[in-house]
């Protein structure tokens, strides 16, 4: 038994050494020359959207998307289902963003606000040919429209980029932002908040899109980074409600060792505390509608990050081919977070909204997730959607009464 665990440990170490020697590992800056703003992908002007698309296509051409997918897959058990989840993914997104900026320094990673079209995600412009494509093609599930049309991947095997919506033609509902904010209002500790978000709003999007997106190598798909930027934004908003949340972490890692601000993040070997503020040294960003962390509240590291096998092997190429024009969408308008009465959907407005269906026990366990917590979050989101439906019926009845009285 001991020999088996030693073999597993050596395999993990070997994977990290190989990955770090082959994959660009840009150093985090020691300070911030400016604080940049991450915005909703739908709100980007056309020229900024096109620049973002050009950059991610170039990253794909260089094979970096496969590298991100491989990294995430090989250490998945260390970064899911425990208190490394938020901090590690924040660092992972920043790694991606820094490589983006090696190609075009003016590009920022946008987030995908799936709460805008939570009831009918297939109506979301982000999941159309105008942005990053939707469901995979019948038969092979290859994505054949949008900015990632006919992308190939070489990890874990050679194939096309795939998505396979949960219900064939549809993803099923995601979480409304009111349910997310219910979690924000009730979770008092980092461990509580992480578990409720990871096993609720986070997981249902991965399951809904399916294909590569529901695997641990999901970062081969650019949508992974925009989805996790939304998760990161949700965490940042929760942190902004209490300054102590920029310094303190609780709970355990995958080995049941307590996680603190001084714990090291897998692969990066940097302290968790260095990732607790989005506008802290090395991160240097805020979200468009989330307050920045006050400087006095930030974690102060006793040492700079330990960059193992640092390698900045980023070579800018000559001019890239311009992508196909991204069409304007009449529906590409933002809905204020939490405004479920006017949520974008694709059915008669007199119909009740549907909550997301439960994630299966098998699916949850295969992704290091908490079955009991997922059940509690299912009950929460069911209750929130029921409340929304009650209020919508009351609104319709009041409107009908007012019209009859005229």
N, C-alpha and C positions, 0 to 999 in steps of 0.2 A: 504493500500500500504506500509506504514512504517513497519507494522508488518511483511509483506512478506520479506522485505529487512533485517529485524532483524533476521528472521529465516534463511535466506540464509547465513548471516554473522556467526551466531552461528554454522551452519552446517560446514562451511569452517574451523572455529576455532577447532571444534571437530575433524574434519578429520586430521588436522595438529597435534593435541595432540595425537590422536591414532597412527598415522603414526610414530611420533617421539618416542613413547613409545615401539613400536614393531619392528622398523626397525633400523639397526645399523647406528649410526650417528658419525663416527670417526671425531675427532677434526683435523682441519687443523694445520699443524706444524707452529710454530712462525717464523721459518726461513728455509732456504734451506741448507741442508748439502751438496747437489750436485744438479746440473741441469741435468735432464735426457732428452732424445730425443725421441719424438714420430715420428714413421716412417710409410711409406706406408705398408699396410698389405702384399702386393705382394712382397715387398723387404725383408721381414723377412726370415732369414735362417730357415731351416726345424725344428731345435730344438727349436727355439724361438716361432715359430708358434704353435708347439705342446704344449709348456708350456702355451701359451695364451689360447689355446683350453681347456686344463685341468682346468685352473682357472675358465673360464666362465662356464664350465660344473659343477664345484663345487658350484659356485654362484647360478646356476639354482637349484641344488639339495637342497640348503639351503633355497630356496624360495625367494631369494633376487631379482631375475628378476621380479617377481610379485610385489614386493615392489616398485621397480623403476617405473614400469608401473602404479601402483596405485597413487604414488606421482605425477607423471607428469600429469595424467588424472585429478586429483582432483583440481589442480590449473592451468589448461591449459589456462583459460581465462586471467590469470594474467601474463603469460609468453610468449604469442604469440600476434602478431599484435601490439606490443608496444616496448618501449626501454629497457624493462627488458630481451628481447629475447636473445641477445648475452651473456650478463654477467651471466644471470641465467643458461643458458645451459653450459657455461664454468664451473661454479661451480658444476653443476649436473654431468658433465663428470669427474670432479676431485673427487667427492664423489665416483663414480663408480670405478675409478682408485685406490683410496686409499683402498677400500674394496678388490680389486684384489690383492693389495700388502700385505694385511693382510694374504692372502693365499700363495702367492709367491712374496717376496719383489723385485725380479728381473724383474718382468713383467711390461711392459708399455702398455698403450692403443694405438693401431695403428689406423691410419686413412684409410678410403677407398676412394681412388681417382677415383671416378666415371667418371671423365673427361677423363680418359685413353680410355675407351670404350663408350664414350658418344653417338655415333651414333647407336651402337648395343649392349646395356648393357647385353643382354643374352649371348654374347660371352665372357664376363668378367669372368675370373677364380673364382673371389670372389663369383659369383652366380652359382657355380657348386658344385658338390659333393666333389671336391678337397678342398674346403674352407667352406663356410657357407650355401650352398644349394641355389637353385633357386626358381622356381615357385612351388606352392603347388600342391598336388596330385589332379587329376580330381575328382570331386564329393564332397570332403570335404575340399579341399585346404590345407591340412596338409603338412608341410615341412617334407619330408621323406628321404632327402639326406644331406650329409655334416655334419659339426660339431654339428648342432642342429637337426639332424634327429630324428623325432618322439618325440620331446620335447612336454611336456604338459605345460599348464599354469592354474592357479587358479584365475586369475583376467582378466576381470571382472566376468567371469563365468568359470567353468571348461571346458576346451577344449584343442585341440592341438594348437601348434604354427602355424599360417596360413600366407600364402602369396597368392595373387591372382593377377597376372600380369594384367595390364590395358587393354591389347588387347588379352587376352586369353593366347597365347603362347609367347607374347612379351610385354615388358614394354613400348615400344615407346622410342624415343630418349630422352636423358638428355641434359644438357647444355654443350657446348664446353667451354674449359677454356678461349678461346679468348673472349667470351661473358662475362664471369665472370670478366676478366681483363678490359673490357670496363667499367663495373660498378665501378671497383676500380679506374679507371682513371677519372671518371666523378663525382662520389659522393664526396661531400666536407664535409658533416656533418655526424655524427653518425646516426642520424635519417634517412637521405637519404640512406645511405649504408645499414642499417638494413632492411629498407622497400624493397629495390630493391633485396637484396639477399633472404630474407625470402619469398617474393612473386614470386620469379623466380627460381633460381638454387636449392634452398632448397626444395620448395614444389613439384617440378616435380618428385623428387626421391621418396618421400613418396607416391605420386599418382601412379607412375609407378609400384612399388612393390606391392601395394595393400594389401588386407587382414589386418592382425594386424598392418602392417606397415603404413597404412593410417589412423589409429585411434590415439586418444590422449593417449592410453596406449601402443603405439609402443615400448617403452623401454623394453617390455617383449622379444623383439628380439635384440640380440647382435648387429646386423647390424645397429640398431638405433645409438648406441654409436660410431661406426666407421664412419657412415654418418655424425653425428654431429661433430666428430673430424675433418672431412674435412671442414665443415662449420666454425668451430672454427679456423682452419688453414687459411682459406680465410680471416676471420676477422683479424687474427694476421698479415697477410701480408699487409692488408690495413692499419692497425695501424702503421706498421713499416715505412710507407712513411712520417709520420709526428709525431714527438715526443709528440706533444700536445694531440694526440689521446690516449696516455696512461694515461691521467689525466682527460680529459673532455668527458662528455656525454651530449646530448641534447635530446629534444623530451619529450614525455609524457608516463605515465604508463596507465594501463587499466582504471583507474578512472579519466583520464585527469589531473593528477597531474604532474607537471614538474619533470623529472628524472634528477638527478645530481649524481656526484660521491659519495655523502653522502646519497643518497637514499638507503633504505634497500631492499635486494632481498627477494621475497616471500619464505616462509618456512625456509630459512637459517638465516634470520635476520642479514645478514652481508652486509656491505656497498658495493654498486656497484663498487666503486673505488678499492676495494681489488681484484677484478677480471679483472682489465684492463690490466694487464701484465702477460703473461704466466709464466715468470720467477720470478714473485714477490713472497713474503712470502706466504707459504701455497700451491702454485701452482707448482713451481719448475720444469718446463719443457719448452722445445722449440720444434719447428718443424724442421725437417731435412734440409729444404731449406729456412727457414724464419729467418731473423736477430732477435736476442734477444733484448728486450727493454733495453736501457741504464739505469743504476740505477738512474741517476739523473733525468730521465723523469718520474719515477713512482709516482703514487698517494701515499700520506702519510696519513694513517688513524689516526684519533685522538683517536681512541679506538679500542681495539681488537674486533673481532666478538662476537656477543651476541649469544652464543650457547644455545638455549632453549632445555631443556630436553635432555641434552647430554647423550648419552649412547653408549659406545663402546662394544657392546655385540657380539664380533667376536670370535668364538671358532674354532681354527684350528683342523681339523679332522686328523685321521690317514691317511696313504697313499691312494691317489685316484687311481682308476682304470685307466690305460692308455687308451686314446682314440684310435679308429681305425686309422691305418696309413693314413696320408694325402698324397695323390698322388702328385707327381711332375707334373707340367703342362708345355708342350712345349710353351704355349702362355703366361706363367706367367713372362713376361718381361715388364718393365716400359717404358712408352712413355713420353718423356719430356712434362711437362704441356704446353699447347698452340700449340703443334705440330699437328694441325688438318689435315695436308696433309697426314700423315702416321698413322692416328688414326686406332685403331683396329676395324674392322667391318666384317660383315658376308655376303657381297654381292659384285658383280662385281665392280672393282675399277673405271670403266668408268661411273658408275651411280652417280648422284648428291646425296649429303647428304640431309637428311630430318631434318627440325627443329622439336623440340618437339611440340606436339599438345597443344592447349590452355587448361588450367584447367577450369572446368566448374564453373559458378557462384555459384551454389549450393554447390559444393565441397569446394570452397574457403570460403564461408560464414560459413560453418559448422566447419571450423578450425580457425576462428577468423582472417582470412586473408583479404587483401585489394583488392577488385575486380578491381578497377581502376588501381592500381599499377601493378597488374598482367597483365592487358591488355597492359600497357606500356612496361613491361618486355618482353611480347610476341613479340611485335613489334621490340624490340631491338634484341632478339635472332634470329628472322626471318631475320633481316637485316645482322647480322653477318654470319649466315649460307649461305645466298646468296652471300656474299663477298667471303667466303671460296670456294664455288662452282665456282665462276667466276675465281678465281685464279687457281683452279685445272684444269679447262678447258684450261686456258692459258698455264699452264705447259704441259698438254697433247699435245696441238697444237704445242708448241715449240719442244717437244720431237719428234713428228711425222715429223716435218719439218727437224729437224737435221738428222733423220734416212733416210729421202728421199734424202737428199743431199749427203749422203755417196756413 
